[in-house]
Amino acid sequence: MAEIIRINDRISYIKASNKPLSADVGMIEGDGYLWLFDLGADESVSEVINGINKQKIAVISHFHPDHMGNLDKIDLKEIFLGANTFGYAGRGNIVENDVFTDDGVKIHIFPLPSSHAKGSVGMEIGEYAFLGDATYATMKKGKVCYNASVLKEEITVLKKLSARYFLLSHNEKFIKSREEVIAGLEEIYSKRDPKEAYIFV
């Protein structure tokens, strides 16, 4: 059975798994709703979430199955996602600009440029920002790489966030300091060749 790990009195998460491949699922306890960041793909995750007696709103980081595989297994009042993910989900509110809302806790949903998955979305709650897989690379010609211009845009977005901690799905160290994450991305960006669109790492 999936286990809920508490971060503070409002924020908790269900840890990612490899068999089956299922992303970390963020859970934010609002006054009116349970806010979910990603839905995972493991059936035990949907069972845990469905066992919580509260209406649910989901923010889906991107379209990969391990992040949204449970979409049809969880009763959701509302969904926020990027345009590319909407193409897979077939429903929800497309996040093209920053969305701010208050449910007893201030929630900021924002578009997040990503080499890993086009049209990614992040969610910031106070000191914490869920980023999904957005900081990860992609593959080009069998090699791991970042799109240089997209990486620059992503760093700019991350620097504008006020969160002190970034939460990265599938990472052994799920909670990282903003400084560590931004510094790592800036180091990758510093290796770019101005004549090349991609940075191979």
C-alpha positions in Angstrom: 0.0 0.0 0.0 1.3 3.5 -0.9 2.5 5.5 2.1 1.8 9.1 2.8 4.9 11.1 3.9 4.2 14.4 5.7 6.3 17.5 5.0 4.3 19.9 7.2 0.8 20.4 8.5 -0.5 21.1 4.9 1.8 19.3 2.6 2.5 15.6 2.2 3.3 13.2 -0.7 3.2 9.6 -1.8 6.7 8.4 -2.8 7.5 7.4 -6.3 8.0 3.7 -7.2 9.8 1.8 -10.0 7.6 -1.3 -10.2 5.2 -0.1 -11.5 6.8 3.2 -12.6 4.8 5.8 -10.7 5.8 9.4 -9.9 5.8 11.1 -6.5 2.3 12.5 -5.8 2.0 15.8 -3.9 -0.9 16.3 -1.6 -1.9 19.8 -0.3 -4.7 20.0 2.3 -6.7 23.1 1.5 -9.6 24.3 3.6 -12.0 23.2 0.9 -10.1 20.7 -1.3 -7.4 18.2 -1.4 -4.9 19.5 -4.1 -2.9 16.8 -5.9 0.3 17.4 -7.8 0.4 14.6 -10.3 -1.6 11.4 -9.9 1.0 8.6 -10.3 0.3 5.3 -12.1 0.3 2.8 -9.2 -3.2 1.5 -8.4 -2.3 1.6 -4.6 -1.8 5.4 -5.0 -5.3 5.9 -6.4 -6.7 3.7 -3.6 -5.1 5.9 -0.9 -6.2 9.1 -2.5 -9.8 7.9 -3.0 -9.8 6.9 0.7 -9.5 10.6 1.6 -13.0 12.1 2.1 -12.5 15.4 0.4 -13.2 16.8 -3.0 -10.0 16.8 -5.1 -8.3 19.1 -7.6 -5.3 17.9 -9.6 -2.4 19.7 -11.2 -0.7 17.4 -13.7 3.0 18.3 -14.3 3.2 16.7 -17.8 1.8 14.0 -20.0 4.0 11.0 -19.2 2.0 8.0 -18.0 3.8 7.6 -14.6 2.5 11.1 -13.7 -1.1 10.8 -15.0 -1.8 7.1 -15.3 -4.4 7.3 -12.5 -6.4 10.0 -14.1 -9.5 7.9 -14.7 -9.2 6.2 -11.3 -9.6 9.3 -9.2 -12.8 11.5 -8.9 -11.6 15.0 -9.6 -13.6 18.2 -9.4 -11.1 20.1 -11.5 -7.8 19.6 -13.4 -5.0 22.1 -14.3 -2.5 21.1 -16.9 -0.4 22.3 -19.9 -1.7 22.4 -23.4 0.4 19.4 -24.5 -0.9 17.3 -21.6 -4.5 18.4 -22.4 -4.0 16.5 -25.7 -3.6 13.3 -23.7 -6.1 13.9 -20.9 -8.8 15.4 -23.1 -10.1 17.6 -20.3 -9.0 20.2 -17.8 -8.0 23.8 -17.5 -5.0 24.7 -19.7 -2.4 26.7 -17.8 -0.9 29.3 -20.1 -0.2 32.0 -17.5 0.3 32.0 -13.7 -2.7 31.0 -11.7 -3.1 32.2 -8.1 -5.7 30.9 -5.7 -6.2 30.6 -2.0 -7.8 27.6 -0.3 -6.6 28.4 3.3 -3.1 28.1 1.8 -1.8 30.2 -1.1 -1.4 28.2 -4.3 0.5 29.3 -7.4 0.3 27.1 -10.6 2.6 28.1 -13.4 3.9 27.1 -16.8 7.4 25.6 -16.6 9.6 25.4 -19.7 11.2 21.9 -19.7 13.5 20.0 -22.0 12.1 16.8 -20.5 8.5 17.3 -21.5 7.0 20.1 -23.5 4.2 22.1 -21.7 5.2 21.2 -18.1 3.4 22.8 -15.2 4.7 23.5 -11.6 2.9 24.3 -8.4 4.2 26.5 -5.5 2.8 26.5 -2.0 4.7 28.7 0.4 8.2 27.5 0.9 7.8 24.5 -1.4 7.5 24.2 -5.2 6.6 20.9 -6.9 8.4 20.7 -10.2 7.7 17.1 -11.4 10.4 16.0 -13.9 10.8 19.5 -15.4 14.4 19.9 -14.5 15.4 16.7 -16.2 17.0 16.2 -19.6 15.6 14.6 -22.8 17.2 12.3 -25.4 18.5 13.3 -28.8 20.2 10.8 -31.1 20.6 8.4 -28.2 22.3 11.0 -26.0 21.1 12.8 -22.9 20.7 16.6 -23.5 19.0 19.8 -22.7 17.5 22.3 -25.2 19.7 25.4 -24.5 17.0 28.1 -25.1 14.4 26.1 -23.1 16.8 25.6 -20.2 17.6 29.3 -20.1 13.8 30.1 -19.9 13.4 27.4 -17.2 16.1 28.9 -15.0 14.5 32.4 -15.4 11.1 31.0 -14.2 12.6 29.1 -11.3 14.5 32.2 -10.1 11.2 34.2 -9.9 9.7 31.7 -7.5 9.8 32.6 -3.8 9.9 28.9 -2.6 13.0 27.9 -0.7 12.7 24.2 -1.6 12.1 22.5 -4.9 10.5 19.0 -5.0 11.8 16.8 -7.8 9.9 13.6 -8.7 11.8 10.3 -8.8 14.7 11.8 -7.0 16.2 10.0 -4.0 16.5 13.4 -2.4 12.9 14.5 -3.2 13.3 17.9 -1.4 16.2 20.1 -2.5 17.1 23.7 -1.9 16.3 26.1 -4.6 20.0 27.2 -4.7 21.2 23.6 -5.3 18.7 23.0 -8.2 19.3 26.4 -9.9 23.1 26.1 -9.5 23.0 22.6 -11.1 21.0 23.9 -14.1 23.2 27.0 -14.5 26.2 24.8 -14.5 24.7 22.7 -17.4 23.8 25.9 -19.2 27.3 27.3 -18.9 28.6 24.3 -21.0 26.5 25.3 -24.0 28.0 25.9 -27.4 26.4 29.1 -28.8 26.3 27.4 -32.3 24.4 24.4 -31.0 20.7 24.2 -30.0 21.3 21.4 -27.5 23.6 20.9 -24.6 24.8 17.2 -24.4 25.5 16.1 -20.8 
